[in-house]
């Protein structure tokens, strides 16, 4: 298959390189990734400014991977490559492997997921991949577990879709088990750290995770129990229940 790989951790990130190297052994792989760290940029696009693009010829010459370093957001990388650089559309778009999980409402802020959504916007089946911090699973392991799952799913479906996948700290039963689940709820306590220095005030994003919904059937529950969570994500964010309620009021 012709595979495009994106991320939000930057083109030098180990997760991206492990995934690209593993898949390049059996597929044609192209990388289009930010020059610098772009975590938390969601689906932001650069508007009104020119975006620098460089061919990264030293990315991984052993596996003949074509790589582009792009001075923009993850969504910029996806959109720019697909609309301006690509000579033909990829069969599949992958984003990751992210350094850290994207569970529950993390997906709203995630640059990893945002890049994958851009693939779906272009009518291409897409996957976002994340590995929880402190995992016993290596990026190489995660890439190895993912490939047969990806190939199986691609053989069974025709309509483009987006799957958000998260790998746990350790595998239940030492065996990779992919489970389909819904998005859980996640918030952060004390999400900003105030810093006063030289008479100036700054704030740094920080805080502790506070899961508001990690019941059975959620992605958070799956990962906490050593399973690999697979959550289908969609473009339509309409609240249909509220829409029906409001429609009946008028």
C-alpha positions in Angstrom: 0.0 0.0 0.0 0.9 3.6 -0.5 1.0 5.1 3.1 1.3 8.7 4.3 2.6 9.1 7.8 2.1 12.3 9.8 2.5 13.3 13.5 2.5 16.2 15.9 5.7 15.4 17.8 7.9 16.5 14.9 9.9 14.8 12.2 12.6 13.7 14.6 10.2 11.9 16.9 11.0 8.2 17.7 7.4 7.1 17.4 7.1 8.4 13.8 10.4 6.9 12.8 9.6 3.5 14.3 6.3 3.3 12.5 7.8 4.5 9.2 10.7 2.1 9.3 8.5 -0.9 10.2 5.9 -0.3 7.5 8.5 0.6 4.8 9.6 -3.0 4.8 6.4 -4.0 3.0 4.8 -0.8 1.8 5.7 2.5 0.1 5.9 5.1 2.8 6.0 8.9 2.7 6.4 11.1 5.7 5.2 14.7 6.0 5.8 16.0 9.5 6.3 19.2 11.4 9.8 20.6 11.7 9.2 21.1 15.4 7.0 19.9 18.3 3.3 20.7 17.6 1.4 18.9 20.4 -2.0 20.3 21.3 -2.5 22.1 18.1 -5.7 20.2 17.3 -6.8 20.9 13.7 -5.2 24.4 13.5 -4.1 25.7 10.1 -1.6 28.3 9.2 -3.4 31.2 7.5 -1.8 34.2 5.8 1.8 33.1 6.1 3.9 31.0 3.8 4.9 27.5 5.0 8.5 26.3 4.6 8.9 22.8 3.2 12.2 20.9 3.1 12.9 17.4 1.7 14.5 15.4 4.5 16.9 13.3 2.6 18.6 11.9 5.7 15.3 10.6 7.3 16.0 6.9 6.8 17.9 6.1 3.5 18.1 2.4 4.4 14.3 2.0 3.8 14.0 4.6 0.9 11.4 6.6 2.8 10.5 10.0 1.2 10.2 12.5 4.0 9.1 16.2 4.1 9.8 18.5 7.0 7.1 21.2 7.1 7.2 24.3 9.2 3.6 24.2 10.2 0.9 22.4 12.2 0.1 18.7 11.8 -3.0 19.6 9.9 -0.9 21.9 7.7 1.4 18.9 6.9 -1.5 16.7 5.9 -3.3 19.3 3.9 -0.2 20.7 2.2 1.1 17.3 1.2 -2.2 16.0 -0.1 -3.2 19.2 -2.0 0.2 20.4 -3.2 2.9 17.8 -3.1 1.4 14.4 -3.7 1.5 13.1 -7.2 -1.1 10.5 -6.3 -3.3 10.1 -3.2 -2.1 7.6 -0.6 -4.2 4.5 0.2 -4.1 5.2 3.9 -3.1 8.1 6.2 -1.5 7.3 9.6 -0.7 9.9 12.3 1.7 8.9 15.1 2.9 7.0 16.9 2.2 9.8 19.4 4.4 10.1 22.6 1.6 9.9 25.1 -2.1 8.8 25.0 -5.0 10.5 23.2 -7.9 9.3 25.2 -11.4 10.6 25.9 -11.7 14.4 25.2 -7.9 14.5 24.5 -8.9 14.0 20.9 -10.4 17.5 20.7 -7.0 19.1 21.4 -4.7 16.5 19.8 -2.6 17.5 16.8 -2.1 13.8 16.1 -5.9 13.3 15.8 -6.2 16.6 13.9 -3.8 15.4 11.2 -5.7 12.1 10.9 -8.9 14.0 10.4 -7.4 15.9 7.5 -6.8 12.5 5.8 -10.5 11.6 6.4 -11.5 15.0 5.0 -9.8 14.0 1.8 -11.8 10.8 1.6 -8.9 8.6 2.8 -9.1 6.0 5.6 -7.0 7.3 8.5 -5.6 6.1 11.8 -4.3 8.1 14.7 -1.9 6.1 16.9 -0.8 6.9 20.5 1.4 5.1 23.1 0.8 6.0 26.8 3.7 7.5 28.7 5.7 5.0 30.7 4.6 2.0 28.7 6.4 -1.3 28.7 5.6 -1.5 25.0 8.1 0.1 22.7 7.3 2.1 19.6 8.7 -0.8 17.5 6.4 -3.2 19.3 3.4 -0.9 18.8 4.1 -0.7 15.0 4.5 -4.5 14.8 1.1 -5.0 16.6 -0.6 -2.4 14.4 0.4 -3.6 10.9 -1.7 -6.8 10.8 -4.7 -5.1 12.4 -4.5 -2.3 9.8 -4.3 -4.8 6.9 -7.2 -6.8 8.2 -9.4 -3.7 8.6 -8.5 -2.4 5.2 -9.6 -5.7 3.6 -13.0 -5.6 5.3 -14.1 -2.0 4.7 -14.6 0.2 1.7 -16.0 3.5 3.0 -13.3 5.9 4.4 -13.2 6.1 8.2 -11.0 7.3 11.1 -9.9 5.1 14.0 -8.2 6.5 17.1 -5.9 3.8 18.6 -4.2 3.9 22.0 -1.7 1.4 23.3 -1.6 0.6 27.1 1.3 0.5 29.6 1.4 -3.2 29.4 -0.6 -5.9 27.6 -3.2 -8.0 29.4 -2.0 -11.6 29.1 1.1 -10.4 27.2 -1.0 -10.6 24.0 -2.1 -7.6 21.9 -5.9 -7.4 22.0 -7.6 -4.7 19.9 -11.0 -3.7 21.3 -13.5 -1.3 19.8 -14.9 1.2 22.3 -16.4 4.6 22.7 -14.7 7.8 23.7 -14.5 8.3 27.4 -14.4 11.6 29.4 -11.2 13.3 30.5 -10.5 16.7 32.1 -7.5 18.3 33.8 -7.2 19.7 37.3 -5.3 23.0 37.8 -4.5 23.1 34.1 -2.4 26.2 34.2 0.8 27.0 36.2 1.4 30.7 36.9 5.0 31.8 36.6 6.2 35.3 37.6 9.6 36.3 36.4 11.3 39.7 36.0 8.1 41.5 36.6 6.2 39.5 33.9 3.5 37.0 34.3 3.4 33.7 32.3 1.2 30.7 32.4 2.3 27.1 31.5 -0.2 24.3 30.7 0.1 21.7 33.4 -2.1 19.9 35.8 -3.3 16.4 36.6 -5.6 14.1 34.6 -9.1 13.8 36.0 -11.2 11.1 34.2 -14.9 11.9 34.3 -16.0 8.9 32.3 -13.9 5.7 32.2 -16.6 3.1 32.6 -16.8 -0.2 30.8 -16.7 0.2 27.1 -14.7 3.4 27.0 -11.2 3.9 25.6 -9.8 4.9 29.0 -11.2 1.7 30.6 -9.7 -0.5 27.8 -6.2 1.0 28.1 -6.2 0.8 31.9 -7.0 -2.9 31.6 -4.1 -3.7 29.2 -6.1 -3.6 26.0 -5.5 -1.6 22.8 -8.4 0.8 22.4 -9.9 1.4 18.9 -12.4 4.3 18.7 -14.1 5.3 15.5 -14.3 9.1 15.2 -16.5 11.1 12.9 -16.6 14.5 11.3 -20.2 15.3 12.2 -20.2 16.8 15.8 -24.0 17.6 15.9 -25.6 16.9 19.2 -28.7 15.0 17.8 -30.3 14.5 21.2 -30.2 18.2 21.9 -31.3 19.1 18.4 -34.4 16.9 18.7 -35.2 18.5 22.1 -34.8 22.1 20.8 -36.8 21.3 17.7 -39.7 20.2 19.8 -39.7 23.4 21.9 -40.1 25.7 18.9 
